[in-house]
Structure formats: C-alpha cells, structure tokens
Amino acid sequence: MSAAAETPLPAPGPGRTRRSARAWSRRHPVASMVVVRIALGLLTIFAVSIVIFLATQALPGNAAYAVLGHSATPQRLAALEAQLHLNRPLTSQYGSWIGGVLQGNFGTSLANGESVSSLIGPRLENSAVLVIGAGIVGTLLAGILGLIAAARRDKLFDHIASVIALTVTALPEFVVAIALVIVFSVNLFHILPAVSVIPPGTSPLSDLNALILPIATLALVIAPYIFRMVRGAMIEALESDYVEMAELKGIPRWRVLLVHALPNSLPPVIQVVGLNLLYLAGGIVVVEYVFNYPGIGAALVDAVSDRDIPTIQFIVLILAAFYVFVNITTDVIALLASPRRRATR
Amino acid sequence: MSLITRRSLLENAAKGGLALGAGGLIAASSFPAKSSAATTGASTSGTPKTGGTLHAGLTGGSSSDTCDPNTIVNNTDYCRAANLYEGLVWLTADAQMYYRLAEEMTPNKDATVWTIRLRQGVTFHNGKDLTADDLIFSINRVVNPKSPGEAANALHGIIASRMKKLDNRTITVPFSAPYSTFPESLANNITVYIVPVGFDPKKPIGTGPFKLQSFTPGQQTILARNANYWNAPLPYLDQVIMTDFADETSQVNALLSGSVDVVNLLSQSTIGSVTGEGKKVVISDGGGWNPFTMRVDQAPFTDVRVRQAFRLAVDREAMLKTVFGGHGTIGNDIFAIWSPDYDHSIPQRQYDPEQAKSLLKAAGHEKLSITLVTGDIAQGVINMAEVYAQQASAAGINAKLSEVTVTDFYGPNYLKWVFAQDYWYYAPYFPQVNQATLPASPFNECHFDNPKYNSLYTQGLATLNVNLRTEIAHEMQMIDYNEGGYIIPFFPAVIDGYLPNVNGIVESKTGSSFNNWDLEHIWKS
C-alpha cells in the first residue's frame, strides 16, 4: 500500500488502458452502460443456470421415474436411467451440459430424445408472437386511451376509462380469457375459435383468427397499467411550464400534446411497458393453457413434471436472457428519450 | 382330458349352458368385425360412410409421449398404439376378448407350451406380409432384459430362446410353468403389439387400421387410413387428427365451438354444458378402478381388522354421487368387475361406521390418525380422498390428506406409501392379480402376500378348464374380500363427448375411451 502510494506515476501499460477506458465511457455514457449491463447480464444468466440445475436436482425422482410413471419397475427404471446417463455425478452432468451450451448445443430432451432446440424452437416462436403481439396491441390501446384521458382530464371519458381500467386490473388472466371465449366462441357468438391449435410445423401467423383471443386476453391484462402510467405522465407534463408556454404561444392543441408533452412523458411509460413485457413472459402460461396454445409456458410445465432438465434449463435460460434484454433495452430507450439523463454526468 | 380345443369348449358350452366368458368368445373362430359391439351400438345410425377427418381432443399427453409400443404409459399413447399396431388378442368395447392378429392360440396338455397361428393375409403399413418371424421378433423385443417392455410381466416365465417357428405363420411359445391365462393376459393396453422384424420406433410401422402420418409429442398426432387393412372395409375415416389438451376447460370449449369432434375423459360436472349445447356424451360403466391402497405389511394395516374397518368406513354410494355424479358401478373391494371370473354373489359391503369403530377398538386403534397420500393421478382421485376423510371420521379415523404432484406420486416412493391411492384400467381377473397382488407382481402396492392366495393363483394358471378356473378365481376373491389391502369403492364411469355427426361411438366397459380405442368403427355423417 504505502509503496504504491509513493510511486509517482502509474505503471504505463494497464494504467493507460484503464484511463482511456474511463475516458471512453465518459464520452459514450450510453454505450458503456450497455457494455457493462450485457456483461452483468451474462453473469446473471450463468448464475441462473446453476441455480436451476440445483433446484431440479432437489425435486424428488428423476426423468426415468417421470417418464415411466405408473409403469416403472426396478428393471425398467435401471435400464432407462443408464440410457439417459442419470447415474453420473452431478458435476459431470452439469459440466457436459454447459460445455455443450458454449458450443451452441443445448442437449437432448430426456423425455423423448429429440434435440432441445429443435423441440422448443417452434414453441418459442409461438410464444414470442403472443408476447410481442400483445405488447404492441396493449401498448397502442393503452397509449391512445391514456392520451385521450389525460387531454380530457376529469371529463366523462376519463372517468369511464379509469373505472374500466381499475376493474380489468382486478381480473386474473383466466377470467378474462374465459369471458372472451364465452362471448366470442362458445355461447353468444360463434365467430372465433375457442382454442388456438397451431399445427406443428406451421407458423402461428398463418392462422390469425386463432391469435385474436389469446392476444386480446394478454393485451387486456397489461393495458390498464400502461394506461394509468400514460395518463399520469401526460397529466404531469401538461401541467408543466413549457406546455403552458407553448399554449400561450398559440400552438395547436394536438401539437402541444404530441410534440411537446408526449416525448417528455415517455421515459416512465417505457419502463412500464418493459415491466409488462416481462410479466407477459411469465404470465403467458395461463393463457397458453386456456387456449391450448403450444408455447413455452406449457412446455416448461411439462418439462418440470417430466424432470426433463435440459429442456427446463433451455427455457429458463431463454426467459432469463429475455429479462436481461428487456431491462437493458428499456433503460437505453428511456435514457435516449430523456435529454437530461442522457447528458454527461 | 383337460385339453381344451375350440370344438370341445363350444360343445361343453352348448351342452351345459356353461358360463363361457372370455375363453368362450375367443373360441368362436375368427372374429367377425361387423358383429362387434361398436357397429351394433345404439348411437350408430344408418350405413357407415367412408371418408372424412376426425378431430379428437385428448387429455393426458405430454412431451414424453411415444409411439414405441414398449414404453407407452398414458391415454394418448394407448390410443395411438391401439390404432397403429395390433396384438394377438384385443377387447371389444364390451370387454370381451377376441382374436385380433391370432387366428388361434392353443395350449398343450399342461398349458406350458402355446401354439399361436397368425391370421392370413395381413400386411404391415410398408406392404410387408405378417409372418411368424415378426411375432418372434416382437416377443423378443418385449422380453429383452436390457430394456424390457411394459408387457414383459404378462410374459413372465417365457423361455424366449426356445420359441419355435413351425411354419410361416405358426410358432410355439414355451413357458417354465403352466400359463393357462396367457391369451387374456395380452388383452389390454399393455400387450405384445406385433411389429415387423427390425422395427424402428422412430418410424412406427404396424398392421393397424391407421398409419402414422405425423407425430409431435404432447401436441398433435395425425393418423391416416390404412387402405390395405385386412379387416376391410374398416376403417371408415380417412384421417384422425389427435390434439393434446392440458386442461379440461379448453378441451370442452373446443368441442362446444366445433374445433374438435370428440373429446375424452370429461368430468361429470361438464355433462350439462356439453349436452346443453346440443352435443352428445357417452357415459361408459368402465371397469377401470381408483383404489385406496393399504400396505398390509405396515402398521396399522398389519391387523386385518383395521383393513376391514377402513373398508366399512366408506359410504360407496355417497362417494360415487359426490365425485362422479352417481355415474359408475359400486365396488366390493374386488377388482376386474367385468371379468367372466368375477364373483357377483359375494354380499355387497355396506357403509357401517359403528362396526368399523368396534373393529378398530378390538384392534387397539380406537382413535386412529393416518396420512392418506393423494394426488391428481386420475380424474376424481383427490375428491375421493377428501370424501373418504370425511366419511371415515364417523368411524373414529382421522385421515390427514397429503397431496403430492403426479411426478412425486409415481416417484421413488411409489409402491412404498402406507396409505395412498392409485388408478388401474380394466384387466381380467388373473392378469390383474399377476400385476398387483402377488409377491412377485411389479405393482404390488399393498404388499399383499397370502400363501393360500398365491398357491390358488398357481393352481389357476395350471387349470385349462375355464369353469374350474373360475371356481379358483372365486376362492381367491373371497380372500381379496376378507383380507385384501385394496378399498375399491366403485368403478367410475368414463365420460366422452362428441358432436352429433360422429357415429359408431358406444359405451366402453374397459374404461378406455372411444370403444376401447377402436377408432376404425367411427364414422362421420
């Protein structure tokens, strides 16, 4: 310590890099934040993989028991355990799995011997369509209604919209889903399919009718939160000095709303949209069940009951990566959208 | 002469008006498809029409589903297998055994060697003829010690290395001990399905009425009509699309909105909403059973008085009414209710909490607390446990429920629970005993081991005379009734729903949906 303190100049090599890295990060605050966050994100994902592996080991039984179920005899269990390599030590099981992942090979399913990525890939696409679809529909719907409600604050529309939003917030997904099914496919009208059967090997986008109810359900579930945030942020912006100034200058009302107030209310809204996307990634499982939609939520439930560790690991890693990605993205967008926070600290 | 031939059996039957039972039907030479239960059923209207696609919504599937007949475990597996492959024998929807790919199965004098002759003119989906080599290959595949199939237990005692091919469609199968019930042991979901030599489970090929077109485990299976099926003009349908459902609500919604034509395994609470919307249901008095299992080698059940008290502590009618809306058949703690060997003359055990109380008192268990392990292993099972706990409290039994997941239930503790539940599909009496109540049974969940019972079983397997064998079965059932570890309150009904334009669906006494998985008799108008 004291020897280092007496040294007048830092060692040339690493010191200079560190100093220039600091300088770079000062000049590019957003880019440096992204780099740091990605590094932390990768670390998080790695930690998640270990935790999940240990958690699955703590569950009673294993894939051989789960697959054989009612028909497990000692001979058949032993044969299947050997076939699935379940009798190897834990570290070696985890080691060979993570080794494969680093080479882009996510292993084979213990439930049916297929490659995990080809098994889950199509389901991932199905779920992504739901989450993204619901994200877009829910955000647009909530955004527009929020804008109108803020512009007509305390008028009839604002009151009705706020009450409806509160009511929908209180409803769980399956209630919304079943209500939609009752109204649009089973009892009142018979215009939409009650279940969204997506034949394996086809894109969910090939039958848009089948997507309407699940996307509507999820959109309705997330919209109230976004609506309230848009309304609140817009009201705050509309009360600010610069909006008053703009109005005094005689700028048209729509221009004040969209060009002056809206951009300033975006950062908190983006955070809420991000949070809701994360919620969708987890909350999708209920909707997948109700509509028998072949997505990763149902696949994860299946994989857990089958003790299919490679499949569980793969789906959880994807979800963890999605969380990290959405968090980084919303932070970056929020940062870019707010000039004050974007500025050099 | 205890050797039974087809002729002698039929003669005996004609002479004495004897109960024919399973052995009788099978003796009736080759099975005429057109007279089977499915086509004479009530819901059949008009002449069957060929063509069309049947959309079926089934529950019970998962990503571990398979088309390999050696590893089938759940309802969707059974349904696929029963339509892709065929065994030597099978059950009609009426739970009567008939020859399927076998033309004849004949035992030697002491039932230690069976001669099996295969049906002529049967081809596999790839056009290859069915021969004796395929049968030998299929049996060897099941008993392979390195990866035994589920049906291995039905072939216990087989000396596979000494199977002999007599001609192109006849083989002899030797056993180390008499096995008079060999054919009926093969007549259920877990059977020796016959596959061609060199069978690859990834490219499933059988002789069944349908071929596999595509298969995505846990999601969808597409079956296509086998145009060269030996039992023409069956099947009627061009295509069957089976969709897996995880949840009954979405399954029923799919039926109500017309997305699927048939659904299986509904709960009784949905009957109203299905029929109310103009759809149909078939309520089958199936022979499947959901027993409570008491381990007879563990306290307090080591004392037979405790076991009897637990059996008297259940109000069977009330439980059936609460859990299955009264649909089903009251049980008497004896399994295999539709078996020709079932003794219907044993008095029905009634709900008698007072007698249960006094039995418990005599056994020194006046206030008995016990854990009942339950789980969502089959429809209504958890509700049965809840009702049991309530009913048994009147007898001073304090049953605490411990609900575990299905995977845990059938995990390492399965067959070790002291007081739990289970589910079984229908099987005739002797094959069921072989599975469940002998010391060597693979699923002896009650750890039942009664020397007299065991020797009666051995005696039964050595008895080719059907009537004598039934007498032995009745003696065994008295032991089941007086000392067994099972509480069998009832045989619950199986409820399937279908659209009005689906024909050929009849009651299935086996408890397996769709006429015991017989999709070939179903047609759409």
Interface residues (C-beta under 8 A of the other chain):
Chain A: L59 P60 G61 Y65 A66 V67 L68 G69 H70 S71 A72 T73 Q75 R76 A79 L80 Q83 S109 A111 N112 E114 L119 I178 V181 S185 V186 H190 P193 A194 V195 V197 P199 P200 G201 Y289 V290 F291 N292 P294 A298 A299 V301 D302 A303 S305 D306 R307 D308 T311
Chain B: S62 S63 S64 D65 T66 T71 V73 N74 P145 K146 S147 P148 E150 A152 N153 I190 S214 T216 P217 G218 Q219 Q220 T243 D244 F245 A246 D247 T249 S250 Q251 N253 A254 L256 S257 G258 S259 E277 I377 T405 V406 T407 D408 Y410 G411 P412 N413 Y414 D422 Y423 P442 F443
